[in-house]
Amino acid sequence: MKMNSDTNSFREAACAAIIETLENLLYEEIEIVSAEDWKVEQPVWAKLLIRKPIKSNVYLYMSAGTVKFIAETLLEIPEKEISEDLINDTVAELINTLAGRILDGLPIRDKDFELGLPETGCNEESAKIDMISIYFQLAENTIRIAFQRNIMSLMGVSI
């Protein structure tokens, strides 16, 4: 039962940080949706290693169209001028920002974190990793944020 309670606490803290960050960046309403709403076949992804206090990864998945929408909104660049490099830079910067906000918002004492550099790519990168996934709706787009399940050890849960 403690595991479920801590998983819910983690999800609540992560959702609050993600929604606040995305709404403040994009001036768009963000909603939590179910996994059934995830229909992206070839997602753009970013992975960020948490080096300290534990080794774990945070993943961000979305369609290239969603990344273009975000880049267009943040950088005020017309969609047709958004290059593949800018798509990768945007998703990398977004995972970095979101991971920092999520970690800072967790109800834990040790706030001394060390993050690696983001990696980016296309297609599902982590299909075989045991993860906690949360899905969000942004305008007409779905975003998936996933955490390796061992991140729960930050909440005092042994996995």
C-alpha positions as CSV (number, residue, x, y, z in Angstrom):
1,M,0.0,0.0,0.0
2,K,2.9,2.4,0.8
3,M,4.2,1.9,-2.8
4,N,0.9,3.0,-4.3
5,S,0.7,6.0,-2.0
6,D,4.2,7.0,-2.8
7,T,3.6,6.5,-6.5
8,N,0.6,8.7,-6.3
9,S,2.6,11.4,-4.4
10,F,5.2,11.2,-7.1
11,R,2.7,11.5,-9.9
12,E,0.9,14.4,-8.2
13,A,4.2,16.3,-7.7
14,A,5.4,15.5,-11.2
15,C,2.1,16.5,-12.8
16,A,1.9,19.8,-10.9
17,A,5.5,20.7,-12.0
18,I,4.8,19.7,-15.6
19,I,1.5,21.5,-16.0
20,E,2.7,24.7,-14.3
21,T,5.9,24.7,-16.4
22,L,4.2,24.0,-19.8
23,E,1.3,26.4,-19.1
24,N,3.7,29.2,-18.1
25,L,6.0,28.6,-21.1
26,L,3.3,28.1,-23.8
27,Y,0.3,30.0,-22.5
28,E,-1.8,26.9,-23.3
29,E,-4.0,24.8,-21.0
30,I,-2.4,21.4,-20.3
31,E,-4.6,18.4,-19.2
32,I,-3.6,15.0,-17.9
33,V,-4.9,12.3,-20.2
34,S,-4.9,8.5,-20.3
35,A,-2.4,6.2,-22.1
36,E,-5.1,5.4,-24.6
37,D,-4.8,9.0,-25.9
38,W,-1.2,8.3,-26.9
39,K,-1.3,7.7,-30.7
40,V,2.2,9.0,-31.7
41,E,3.8,6.4,-33.9
42,Q,7.2,7.9,-34.5
43,P,7.9,10.2,-31.5
44,V,10.7,12.6,-31.1
45,W,12.2,11.8,-27.8
46,A,14.7,13.2,-25.3
47,K,16.3,11.3,-22.4
48,L,18.0,13.0,-19.5
49,L,20.1,11.1,-17.0
50,I,19.7,12.0,-13.3
51,R,23.2,11.4,-11.9
52,K,22.6,12.4,-8.3
53,P,21.2,11.5,-5.8
54,I,20.4,8.3,-7.7
55,K,21.0,7.2,-11.3
56,S,17.8,7.2,-13.2
57,N,16.4,8.6,-16.5
58,V,13.6,10.9,-17.4
59,Y,12.1,10.6,-20.9
60,L,10.0,13.0,-23.0
61,Y,8.1,11.8,-26.1
62,M,6.0,13.8,-28.6
63,S,5.4,14.1,-32.3
64,A,7.6,16.3,-34.4
65,G,4.5,18.4,-35.0
66,T,4.2,19.0,-31.3
67,V,7.8,20.0,-31.0
68,K,7.4,22.4,-34.0
69,F,4.3,23.9,-32.3
70,I,6.3,24.4,-29.1
71,A,9.3,25.9,-30.9
72,E,7.0,28.2,-33.0
73,T,5.3,29.4,-29.8
74,L,8.4,29.9,-27.7
75,L,10.7,31.2,-30.4
76,E,8.2,32.9,-32.7
77,I,9.7,31.1,-35.8
78,P,7.4,30.0,-38.6
79,E,6.9,26.3,-38.7
80,K,8.5,25.9,-42.2
81,E,11.7,27.4,-40.9
82,I,12.1,24.9,-38.0
83,S,14.9,22.6,-38.8
84,E,15.6,19.1,-37.5
85,D,18.4,20.6,-35.3
86,L,16.0,23.1,-33.8
87,I,13.5,20.2,-33.1
88,N,16.2,18.3,-31.3
89,D,17.4,21.5,-29.4
90,T,13.8,22.3,-28.4
91,V,13.0,18.8,-27.1
92,A,16.4,18.7,-25.3
93,E,15.8,22.1,-23.6
94,L,12.3,21.1,-22.7
95,I,13.3,17.8,-21.0
96,N,16.1,19.7,-19.1
97,T,13.6,22.3,-17.8
98,L,10.9,19.8,-17.0
99,A,13.2,17.4,-15.2
100,G,14.7,20.2,-13.0
101,R,11.2,21.5,-12.1
102,I,9.9,17.9,-11.4
103,L,12.9,17.1,-9.1
104,D,12.6,20.4,-7.3
105,G,8.9,19.8,-6.7
106,L,9.3,16.3,-5.2
107,P,8.5,16.0,-1.5
108,I,12.0,14.9,-0.5
109,R,14.7,16.4,1.7
110,D,17.8,16.0,-0.4
111,K,17.4,18.6,-3.2
112,D,21.1,18.3,-4.3
113,F,20.6,17.0,-7.9
114,E,23.0,16.5,-10.7
115,L,21.7,16.1,-14.3
116,G,23.5,14.8,-17.4
117,L,23.2,16.2,-20.9
118,P,20.0,15.5,-22.8
119,E,20.1,12.9,-25.6
120,T,17.5,13.1,-28.4
121,G,16.3,10.9,-31.2
122,C,13.2,9.5,-33.1
123,N,11.0,6.4,-32.5
124,E,10.5,4.7,-29.1
125,E,13.9,4.6,-27.4
126,S,13.0,2.9,-24.2
127,A,10.3,0.3,-24.9
128,K,11.8,-2.4,-22.6
129,I,12.4,-0.2,-19.5
130,D,10.1,-0.4,-16.6
131,M,8.7,3.1,-16.4
132,I,6.1,5.3,-14.8
133,S,4.4,7.2,-17.7
134,I,2.2,10.3,-17.5
135,Y,0.4,11.7,-20.6
136,F,-0.7,15.3,-21.2
137,Q,-2.8,17.0,-23.8
138,L,-1.5,20.3,-25.2
139,A,-3.9,21.8,-27.8
140,E,-4.4,18.9,-30.2
141,N,-1.1,17.1,-29.2
142,T,-0.3,14.4,-26.7
143,I,3.0,14.5,-24.7
144,R,4.4,11.5,-22.7
145,I,6.7,12.0,-19.8
146,A,8.2,8.8,-18.5
147,F,10.4,8.0,-15.5
148,Q,12.4,4.9,-14.8
149,R,10.6,3.2,-11.9
150,N,13.8,3.3,-9.7
151,I,13.2,7.1,-9.4
152,M,10.7,6.0,-6.7
153,S,13.7,5.4,-4.4
154,L,13.9,9.2,-4.1
155,M,10.6,9.0,-2.3
156,G,12.0,6.4,0.2
157,V,10.5,3.4,-1.6
158,S,12.7,0.4,-2.2
159,I,12.1,-1.1,-5.6
